[in-house]
C-alpha cells in the first residue's frame, strides 16, 4: 500500500508539491511512483534557474527497470535542486516525501491557483487505487 | 563451470607465445621513419603472453557462457530472435562477396551491385515504398536517417516543422532518434485498447508537426486498425508518417506500410530478415521512402543502366549525404538477400503467418495462468501481466530469473511500460510446436511454484554461473576497472 500524505497536492503524473514559503514550491515523486519504478539508480535533475512549465519534462529518473520523464507539477523557475540525489538516488525509494525531494520551484503568478489545479490527497488516492 | 574466471591478462607468463606470423611479403620499414615520434609508443604494449591452447580454452569456456538462438529458445518480445539459417553464412562467404574491396572499379563488382540493387527493390516491394537506401548500419541508425529525410523534405518546402509525435507504447529508440535528429518529441497516450487515441492525436498535430512515428503491429502485438484514419489526420496537418519496422515479421506479404499511408519505413534486417543480432557487431537498418522523399536519400544508391549494368548513382544534388562509410554493412545485406531468395514471396508470407499462429497458440495456452494484457487475436507477439502472482510475493522479474534454470532466455519484461508487471513474448516462426509446448509447460510450472513455494522462485536462478545479481548496486556503484591481479 503506497503512502499518500494528506497535506500535499499531486499531479496525475505522480509528482507531489507543497509550499515551502511565499512563491516557493517543493516538488518530488510520490511513494506510488517510486514503488512502480523499482530501485532508482540515477536522477537527471532540473537545471538551476531553468524555466519549467506545468506538465513538461524537467528531468528524468532511471530505475533498474526503465527510464521515466520527470514532469513539473507547476510552472516557474527552478530555485534549488536536491544535490544529495546524485550520490544517493536511493533516497527517492526510501523517503520520497522527505530526503528524496527533487526541486524547489518559484511559481509564476498565484501559488494558490497553481496548486489548486493539482489533485488533493483523496483524489490522488482514488487515482492510484 | 567455474564461477570465477581469470582474465587472459592474469594468465600471462613472460616468453609464452601463441602465434606464428607468415613471412612478411613487403619490404620492412622502420616505423620511426614514417610515423612522428610523439605518436610512437615508448614501451611495448602489455599484451598477454600465453600458449595457444590456453587462449583456445579461455575463450571457448567464455563462449559457452553465452546464450544465443543456436543454444535454445529465446522468446524476447519485440526483438524477433528467429533462427538464422546457415545458408546465409555460406553465401556471405562466397569469394565474390567476401573478397571484394569497396574501392574496386564498378565493372569488377557487377554481381555485388546487382545483389544490392535487387535487395533495394525487394525491400521496396515488401514495404510498399518507392526507393530504398541500404546504408544505415542499425535500426536506430535507420530511424535517424529517416527523420533526417523528413527534415530535409519539410525544409525543401520552406517549412520549419520540429515536433515528432510518438505514442506512449512506442519503442524507446523512437523518441531518442527524434531527439538526436534535432526534433522535439511529443508523447501521446494510448486508449484503453492499447491503440492510438485519435482525439489525443488530433489535439497533438499542428503546423509544427514533422511526423508521427508508429509501429504496426504495435508494441503490444496488436494491429492498429485505425491506421488509415491516423494517416489522414497526420497528412492533413502537413506531417509525414514514419513506420518503425521492428514488427514487420507479422505482416510480410500480407500488409504493406506504404499502402497504410506511411511515407518512410525502416527495417531491422536482424529481426525480420534473419541476419545475426549484432551484440555490437554489424547490423543493417535499410530505409524506404515514398517518391516525394527519394531526392533526399543518402548517396550513393545503386542504379541500373539501360544496358543492364549497375553503377553507384552519386548524382543526387538534394541528398542528405552519406550516413555510413562506403555502402552499409555489405556482408549483412548479402545474408538478408539470401533469406529473401530462399523463401520467395509466398514463403515470406508463410513466415509471417506462422509467426502470428505461434504467438496466438502460446497466448491462449498461457492465458489461464498469466493475465493477457489485451485479450483478442494478437499478431507476432503478445503481452502478459504477472500481477496475479504479486499476491504470493512473486514478481515478473522472479519469473524471468526462474526461467533461466530451465535453459530459456526470458521474455522481455517490464516493457511495454503501460502494462503492469509486463511479460512480452515473441516466439517467432522458426520454433516447432514441441519447443513452444515445452516453454509453455515451464511457464505454467513456474506460476504454480509461485503459489505453492514462492521462495523457490524468489531465490532463482540456481543453475547459472552467477546467481541473482544485485542489479541496483551494479547500476548505482558500478565497478568499471579490474582491481584483481
Interface residues (C-beta under 8 A of the other chain):
Chain A: X39 X41 X42 X62 X64 X65 X66 X67 X68 X89 X90
Chain B: X172 X414 X415 X417 X471 X472 X475 X476
